[in-house]
Amino acid sequence: MALFQKAPSTPEEAASFAPLNIPPSEVAEMSEEEWYERAYQGDNSPQLTIRAVLMGSALGGLLAFTNLYIGLKTGWHLGVAITACIMSYSLWQLFMQMGIAKTQMTILENNCMQSTASAAGYSTGGTFVSAIAALLMISATEDNPQGEHLTYGVLIAWTFFLAILGVVLAIPMKRNMINQEKLKFPSGLAAASTLQSLYADGTEAARKAKALMWSGIAGAAVPLLIDANFMVDRVKTSLEATYYKAILPGSSKLFDWIPGRGTKIDADGVTVDAKPSDWTIVMDHNPVMIAAGALVGLRVALWMTFSGLALAYFIGPAAQLSMSPNIDGIDFAAVTKPGKAWKEIGLWLGAPMMVASGLLSFAFQWKTIGRAFKGLGGNKGEQTEADRRAAEVEVPTSWFTWGMLLSGTGVVAVAGLEFDVPYHYGALAVALTFVLALVACRATGESDITPTGAMGKIMQLTYGVLLPNSSPTFATSNLMTAGITAGAASSSADLLNDLKSGYLLGANPRRQFIAQFAGIFTGTIATVFGFKLLVPDATKLLGDGIVAPEFPAPAAVAWKAVADVFKDGIEHMHSMHQSAIFVGLGIGAFMVLAEKLAPKDMQKWLPSATGVGLGFILPFQYPLSMLIGAGIAHVWTKRNKKSSDDYLVPVASGIIAGVSILGVVAAAINNFVFVNPIGGN
C-alpha cells in the first residue's frame, strides 16, 4: 500500500469520495471490529496527498506564529486544528473559483491537512513559551540586560528532536486509547464534527469562513498601528541618532482618575504617590488578549483580574514597606517599583500556587495514571480480525523503535553538548518523558486538558534533587530537562487528538502519522525564526519596571522561579518572598481540595487556581483585556447560544491569527528596518 496518494482530478471523482454518512458521535461508540466494517475508508479515499501536506505546512507555519504570540502573552497554547480546517476549506474554494485548483480536497485530505497544520502550529512551540524563554530571562544580568540567545542551530535541533520524540511516543498509545478504550479526546471530536459540517453545509462553511476572514483582517491592522515603528519620534530624535515610534500608543492610562496605592520615584528622584497606571493598570489597545479571554472563559478571567487588583492595591504596597537584608546585609524592599510588583512579589505567590494546584490535581488523577500503565500492556489474547487489520493500517512498532532511537539520541546529545546535562541524566529524562507523556495523553483523552505544566514541574523537582545546585549551569540543566517532558508530552497529546479526529472520519492512521510528521519541519523553522523576531532580547520578556514587558511569558516566569529556588536556596530570598512561596503553595493546594470536595453545582463559583495564579504573575493590563473578552463571550452566549456556538471560535481565532501574524511582521520591521538605538524602544 503506497502511503502518498493521488488527489482527485475531476469533480466527479472528488464527489465519489464523500464523507461518511455516520455522525462522529456514533462512530465514537463503535467497537474496533465494527469500525473497520462500517467506518474505515482510508485504503482508497485520497487522504495523504502532496497538496494536503503543502496546505497544512503553509497554514501551520502561519498558525505557529499565532501560538507563539499567544503563549508568550498568556502562557496558554491554543489548538489550531479547527481554525486550519476552516481556512483550508475556504482557501480551496477560492482556488477553484480562480481556476488554480480543479477539485476540492476530500474530507480525509483536509483531515490530513489539519494534522500537518497542527504539528507545525502547536507541537513545536511549547518549549519556547516555557523553558527557552525562561533560559533567556536567566541569562539577563545588570551588565547585560538583553541576555544571551541560543543560536539558530541549537534551537532548530532541540525543537526538531523534541517534536519527533513526542510524535513517536504516541504510537504505542494510539490503538489502546482510541480504538479500544474509546477515550473521548474532545478536541479531536470537535475537529471531526467541524470538518463534517463544512462538507455537509457549504453555506454554513462560507459564513464561518467570512467571520474568520473579516475578524482576521481587523486584527491584522492593529500591530501595524501600535507595534510597528513607522514614525520618527520628534521628542527623542537628535543629531546623533534617529528614534522611531508607532502610529498609536499601545495602551491608555484610562484609570488614573481612580486613587492609587503606594509610592514611586519620579524623574526628579522625589517620592510621590503612585497612580493605577504605575501598577500596570492600563487599557491595552491590542485586541489579542480580548480574543484569548473569549476562548478561555469568564471564571478564569474574573479571578485573574481579582488577584491582579489585590496585588496593586494591597499586596504590592505592603511589599514596598517590607524591608529585609540581602546577602551583604543591606536592607531592600520586597517591591522596588510598582511596575515590578508582578515579578518581584506576585511571582512568588502565583507560581507556587500554580505548581501546587497542578501537581495536586495531577495526583488526584491516580485512577487515570493506573489505567494508563494498565492499558499499555495491550491485548494478550488470541489474535482477532481487528488485530490483523490493525497490523496493516496502524503505525508499526518498528517506526516507534527507530523514531525513539533517532529522537532520543538527538535530545540527549543536544542536552549534553549545549545545556550541560550529563548524558546518563539526559537518557533518564527521555525515559521519564515516556512515562509522563503516557499519563498526560490519557488525561487529554479523558478531560481535554494536557497537564504539560505539571509534567514539567515534576521533572524540575526531580532534577532539582538529582543535579548539584552548585553547578554554574544548574538552572539551565533544570529547565531543559523539564522542557524535554513538557515539549514531548504536548506533541504526543496533539497527535492523539488528530488521530482521534481521523478515526471518527474513517482515516488511515499510518498516513495521518506521516502528515503529522511532515508538519514538524515547517513548524520548527517558523517557531524558531518567529521567536527570534518577536523576542530579539530579554528586555521583551522582563520589561524595565516602568513599561510592562511586551511579552510577560507567565509560563516561563513560573519555570524560572522553580529553577531559581533550587539554585540559590530559599534562605537567600527576601523574607516576604519566602513567606509568599509557602502561602502560595498553601492557597493552591486549598483551592484544589475545595474544588474536589465541593458539590458539582458549586464548583463553577469557586476560585480558579490557574486564574488567581496567573493574575499575580501578569501585568494587570492582560487580565483586564481577557476579562473584557470573556464578558463579551458570556453575554453573547446568553443572548444567542446558537450564534455563539457557530461564530465565537472563528471570530476569536481570526483576531488572534491576524494580530499574531502581523505582529511578527511588525517585529521584523522594528528589528530590521526602523531600528531604534539600544534602549530607545
N, C-alpha and C positions, 0 to 999 in steps of 0.2 A: 504493500500500500504506500503510494507516494504521499509524502507529507504536504508539500505545496501543491495547490490545485489551480486549475484554470478558471478564471472568472467567467460568468455567463456573457455570451457575445451578442445575444438578441433579447429584446423584451420578452419574447415568448419563452425563451429558455430560462430567463430570470423568474418569470411567473410560475414556472413549473416547480421552483424550489420555495414554495410558500411556507410561512411559519406554521408550526403545529396548531391544530385546531383545539388543543387542550390547554387550559389556562395553567400558568406556572404553579399556582397554589395546588392544583390537582396533581401535577407531575411530582411535586414535592412529597406527596404521600404514597407514591408508588414503591413497591418492592423493587429490588435491583433487577430481578428477572422480568417483571412487568415493564420496567423502564426500557430494557433492551428490545422488548417486543413491540411496545406502543409508542415510545417517545424518541428513541435513538434514530437519528438520521444523518449522523456525521460521516458515514462512509462515502456517500455520493454527493450530498449537498455541498456546494462550494463554501468553504469556511476559511482555510488558511491560504489566502491569495496574496500576491505581491501588493495589489492596491490596498488591501485591508491593512497590511503591515505598514505601508508607507503613510497612509492616512493616520493610523494610530500613532506612528512615530512623530508625525508633524504636530498633531493635536496634543500629544503627551508632552512634547518639548515645550509648547506654549503653556500648558497647564502646570508643568514643573515650576515655572516662574510664579504661577498663582499660589501654589502650595508653599513655596519657599517664602514668598512675601507674607502670606498669612501666618505661617509658622513663626517667622521672626517677629511678627507683630503680637501674636496672641499665644503662641505655644501649641496651637491646635494644628492638626493636619487634616484637611478636608478631602473626602473621597472625590475622585474626578470621573468615575465611570459614567454616571448618568449625564453629566454635562457633556462628556465626549460623545455619547450616543446621540444626543440631540444635535450637537454641532455637526457630527459626521453625516447624519441623515439629511440635514438641511443643506450642507455643502454639496452633497452628491446630487440632490435635486437640482441645485443651481448648475452644477456641471452638466447635467443632462439638458437643461434648458439652453445652455450656451453651446451645446454640441461637443463639449470636451469629453464627455462620457456617453456611452451608448446605453448602458443599463444601470439601474440602481443596484447597490450592493444587496446581497441576500441578508436575511436576518442573522444567519450564522457568520457571515463575513463581518457584519457590524459587531457581533459579539466578540469575534477575534480582534477586531479593531479596538474595542474598549479594553481588552486585555493588554494590548500593546500600549495604549494610551495610559492605562492605569499603572503599568510598570514604570513608564517614563515619568509620569506626573506625580506619582505617590511613593513608589517603593524606594526611590533613590534619594529622597530629600530629608528623611527623618534625622539622620545623623548631623545634618548641617544646622538644624534649629536647636540641637541639644549639645552633643559632645564637641563638634567642630567649633560652634560659636562660643561655647564655654572655654575652649582652649585658647581662642583668640583673646577673650577677656582676660584670662590669666596671664597672657604674655604682655599685657599692657602694664607699664610702670610709670612712676612720676617722671623719670628721664625719657621714657619712650611711650607716651600715652596712646600712640597709634597701634602699638602691639606688633606682633610678627605673624604674617600669614604663612600657612603651609604652602608649598609650591604646587603648581598645577599638576605635576606628575604624581605627587603623593596623594593629592585629593582625588584624582581620577582613579588611581589604582585602588585606593581604600574604598571608594564608593562602588566601584565595579565589582570587586570581590565580595563585598558585603551583600550587594543585591543578588549576586549569584548564589551565595550561601543561603539567603532567605528563600529564594525560589526553590532550590533543590531540597531544602528541609521540609517543604510542604508535600513532597512526593509520597513518602510513606504514610502520610496522614489522610490523603485525599479520599481514597476509597472507603476507608472506615468511617470517617466523619460525615461524608456527603452521601455516598451510595447506600451504606448500610445503616448507620445511625440516623441519617436524615436530619442532621443539625440544621437549624433554621438559616443561619447566615443572612440576617435581614437585609443587609446592603446588596447582597447578591440577588436575593428575591426581588428587591426594588428595581435593580438594573434590568433583570429579565422581564419584569412587568412593564417597565418603561419601553423597552425595545418592542415587545409585542403590541403595546398600544400605539406606538409610532407606525408600525406596519399595518395595523388594523384600521386606523383612522388617520388618513393623511391630512384632513382639515385640522384636527386637534394637534397633530405634529407641527403643522405650519404655524399655528398660533403660539405654541410653546417656543418654537424657534425664533419667531419675531420678538417675543418677550425677551428672550435671552440676547438677541442681537441688539435691540434698542437699548436695553439696560447696559450692555457691554460698551456700546458707543458712548453713552452718557458717562459711564465710569472712566472710559479711556481719556476723556477730556480733562479730568481732574489733575492727574500728575503733570500734564503739560502746563497747567496754570499755577500749581502750588509747589511743584518739586523741581522742575527744570529751570535752571538759571539762565534765562534768555536776556534779562535786562541788566544794564550797567547800574550798579549801586552808587548813586551820586554822593551819598554820605560817606562811603568808605574809600572810593577811588581817589588815588593820589598820583603824584608824579612817578613814584616808584612802582606802583602796581595797580592793576585794574581788578575791581571786585564785581561779582555778578550776583543777582538775586532773582527770585521767581517773580512772576507777574502778580500773584496774590499771596498773602501770608498763609502759612499752613494752619494757623489757629487764631482764635479771638479771645480776648480777656472779657468774656461776657458776664462773668460772675464777680467782678471786683467790687460791685456795689454791696455785696454781702460782706459783713465783718469777717476778718480772718483771725487766725490764732498764731501765737509765736512771734518770732522776730527774724530779721535778716540784716545783712550788712549791705548798705547802699554803695554806690560808686565812689562816694567820698570817704568810705570807711566808717560811716556813722551807723549805729544800730537803730533800726526803725521797725515799726510794726509790719508784719508780713501780711500780704494780701492773698486771697484764694489762688490767684494765678501763680504766686510764688511756690505753692504746694502742688503745682501742675493741674489745678482745677481750671481748665480752659476748654473751649469748644473746638474740637479738631475739625478741620474743614475737609478731611479725607473721608469719603463715604464707605471705604472698605470695611471699617470696623462696624459700621451700622449694618452692612450686609452680613457680616460674620455673626453679629448678635441676633439677626433674624433667624439664622440657622441654628445657633447654639440654644436659644430658648430663654424664657423670662426668668426662670428660677436661678440659673447660674448668673445671669447678668445682674439681677437685683442684688444678690449677695456680694458680687464683685464691687458694685457701687457702694454698698453699705460699708464694707471693710475699707474701701478707699477713703470714704468720708471719715471713718473712725481714725484712720491714720493721719489725715490732715488736721483734724480738729481736737484730737485727744492724745493719741499715742505719740505722734510726731512732736508736738510742742512739749510734752513731758520729757521726751528723749533729748530735746535741746537743753534741758535743765539738768539732765543726769550726767554727772561727771565721774570719770574713772581713770586711774593712771595707766599709761601704756607701759611697755617693757622698759622704757627709760625713766619711768617714774613721773612723767609729765601728764597732768590731767587733760583729758579731752572729752568732748561731749559725745553721746551716743548718736546724735544727728548734728552734723556741722552746718548744713544748709537745708532750708525747706525743700528745695528741688531734689535733694539727695535722700530724702526720708524713705522713699520706696526701696532703695537699695542699701541704706545704712541701718534701718531698723525693721522696715516692712519685710525685707528679705528673710530676716531671722525669725519672723513669725510665720510668714506664708509658706516658705519652703518646707520647714519641718511639718507644718500642718498637712501639706500635700503628700509628703513622704509617709507620714503616719497613716493617713487615710488610704493611700494607695496600697501600702503593704498589708494593713489590716483587712481591707476589702478583699485583697488577694487571698489572705489566709482564710477568710470566710468561704472561699470557693474550694474548700478542700474536697468536696464531692466531685467537682469538675476536675480537679487535679488527679484524683484517683481514677476517674473514668478515662482520662487522657492516657495514662500509662496502661490501664487495662485494655483499652481499645487498640493500642499499638501492637498487641500480640497477633491480631488478625484472626482469620478463620483457620482453625486447626483440623477441621473435619474433612470429610470426603469432598473432592473437587466437584463442583456443580457446573451446570451450563453457563451460569453467570461468571464463574471463575474462568472458564475457557474464553468467553467473550472478553472479559477484562484483560486477559493476557494479550489480546490483540489490539485493544484501544487505549488502555491505561498507560501511563508513563512507566517504562520498565525500570526495575530496580537498578540495572546497570547504569542508567542515567544518574540516579541518585549517588551511586558509588563514585563514579568518575567526577560528577559535579562537586561532591564533598571533598575529594582529593584536590581538585583544582582550586576551589574557592577557599577551603580550609588552609591549604598551603599558602595561598596568596595573602590571606588575612594574617596568618601567623608571621609571615615574612615581613609584611609592611609594619605590623605592630612591633616586631623586634628591631627592625632596622631604623624606623623613624620615630617610634614612641617609647623605645627602651623597655618594652615589655619582654621579660625573659621568655625564651621560646617555649619552655615547658608550661609556663603560665598562659601563654597565648593559645597553646593547644588545649589546655584545660578550659579556657574561655569558650573555644569553639564547641567543646563537648557539653559544657553547661548551657550554651546557647541552644543546642538541640533540645535539651530537657525543658528549658523555659519557653522556647518557641512552641513546643508541643502544648504546653499549658495555655499560652497566650492565644493560640489558634482555636483551642476548644472554647475559651472564654468568648472569643469573637463569634464563634458559631452559635453559642447559646445566648449571648447578650448583645452582640454587635459592638462591644467595647473591647478594643485591644489594649491590654494594660502594659503598653511599652514603657511608660514611666516607672511603674512598679518593677518591671523586669530590669530596667537599668539600675534602679536603686539597689536591688538585691545584689547585682554584680558590683556596684560601688562599695557596698558594705562588705561583700566577700573579699574583694581585693584591697579594701582598706585594712583588713586583718592580715592578708597574705603578704602584701608588699611592704617593705620597710619604709615608713614615712620620713626617714632621714634622707632618703634619696632626693637629689635636686629635681628629678623628673617624676616624683611620685604623683603629683597632680595630673600630669599628662597620662601616665600609665593608668591611673584610676579612671579617668574619663574615657579613655579609648577602649579599655576592656569592657566597660559598661556600654559603650557605643556599639560594640560587636553585637551584643544581645538585643539592644533596642532596635538597631537597624535591621537585623536579620528577622526578628520576630514580626515587625510591621510588614516586611516584604512577604513573609510566609502567609500571614493572615490576609493580605491583599490578594495573593494568588488564589487562596481558597475561596474568597468571596467571588472572584471572577470565575473560577471553576464551578462554583455553585450556580451562577448565572447560566453558564454553558450547559450544565446538567439539566436545568429546568427547560432549556430550549432544544435539547437533544443533540448537543455538540459532541465532537470527538475530543476528549481531554488531552490526548497526546498532541494534537495540532494546536490546541489552545495553549498548552505549555510552551510550544515553540514561539507562539505570538507573544506571550508574556516575556520570554527570554529576550526576544528581539527588542523590546522596549527599553531594556536596561541600557543599551548603547546610547540611544538618544537622550534618555533621562540623565545618565551620568554626565554627558557633555553639557546639557542645558543647566543642570543643577550646579555644577562646579563653576561654570562661567557666570551664571546668574548670581551666585553667592559672592563671587569676587567683584561683580559690578555693583550689587546692592550694598555690600559691606567692604569698601576698599580698605578700611582700617577699624580698629576697636572703638574709636570715638562714636561710630554709628550705633554701637551697642550700649555704650556706657554713658553717653552724654557728657555734660560738663558741670552738672549741678544747678545750672541756671536754665538752660534749654533742655527739655526732655530728650532722651535718645530717639533717633528716628525709628530704630528697631529695638525695643526693650528685651526681646528674646526671653520670655519668662521661663521656658523650659530649660534654656541654657543657664539662666541665673540659679535655678534650683540645683542643677547638676554641679555647677561651680561651688555652690555653698557646701554641699556634701564633701566635695574634694578638699575644700579649704579647711573644714573642721578636722578631717583626718590628717591633713598635712601639718597645720600649725598647732593643733591641740586646742581644746576649748578654753584652757586656762589662760591663754594669751589674748582672749577676746575681751571687749568691754563688758563690764558686769551686767549691764542691761541687755546686751546681746546674748549673753549666756542664759539669762533668765528667759528671754524671748524664745530661745530654742526649746526649752522644756515646756513652756506654756503652749507653744505651737504644737509640739508633739501631743500634749495632753488634749488640746482642743480638737485636733484632727482625729484622734482616737475616739474621743467622746462623740463626735458627730457621726462617725461610722456606727458606733454602738447604738446611738439613739435612733438612727435610721433603720437598723436591723430589728430593733425591738419594738418600734412604733407600729401601730396598726397601719395597714396599707393605705387607707384613705387619708391618713395624716402625713405620710412621708413627703408628699409634694410641698407641704408647708414648712418642712424643716430646713435649716440652713444647708446649703451645698458646700461641702468641704473644698471642692475644687474652686467654686466661685469665691468663697471667702479667702482662700489662699492666694488665688490669682489677683484679687483686688489689692492685697498688700504688696505684691511684687511688681505691679504695673503702675506707671504714671497714670494719674486719675483720668486723663482725657480719654484713654482707651476704654475703661469700664463704662464711662458715661456714654460714649458712642454706641457701645454694644447694648446698653440699656435702651437707648432710643430705638435701635433696630429690633430688639426683642419686643419692645412695646408695640411697635408698628405691626409686627407679625402677629402678636397676640390679638390685637384689635381686628386685624384683617380676618383672622381665623374665626373669631367670634361672630363677625358680621356676615361672612360669606365663606363657609368652610370649603365648599367645592372649588371656588375660585382660588382660595389659598392653597389647597392641595395641588391644583393644576399649575399655578404660576409662581408660588413663593420660591421654590428651589431654582427655576430658570432665571427669575429676576435677580435674586441674590447672587447666584452663581455668575450671571452675566456681569454684574457690577464688580465682583471680585476679580473675574478674569480680565475685564477691561482695565481696572486700576492697576492690577499686578503686572500685566504685560507692558503697559505704557509706563509703569513705574520703573521697570528695568530700562526702558528706552530713556527715560528722564535721567536715571543714574548714569547711563552711558554718556549722555550729553554733558552732564556735570563733570564726569571723570576724564573725558577726552576732548571736549570742545570748549565749553565755557568753564575753564578750570580756575577756581579761586586759589589764591596763595594759601599755604598751610595755616590753619586757624581762621580762615576767612569765611567759612561756611556758617 
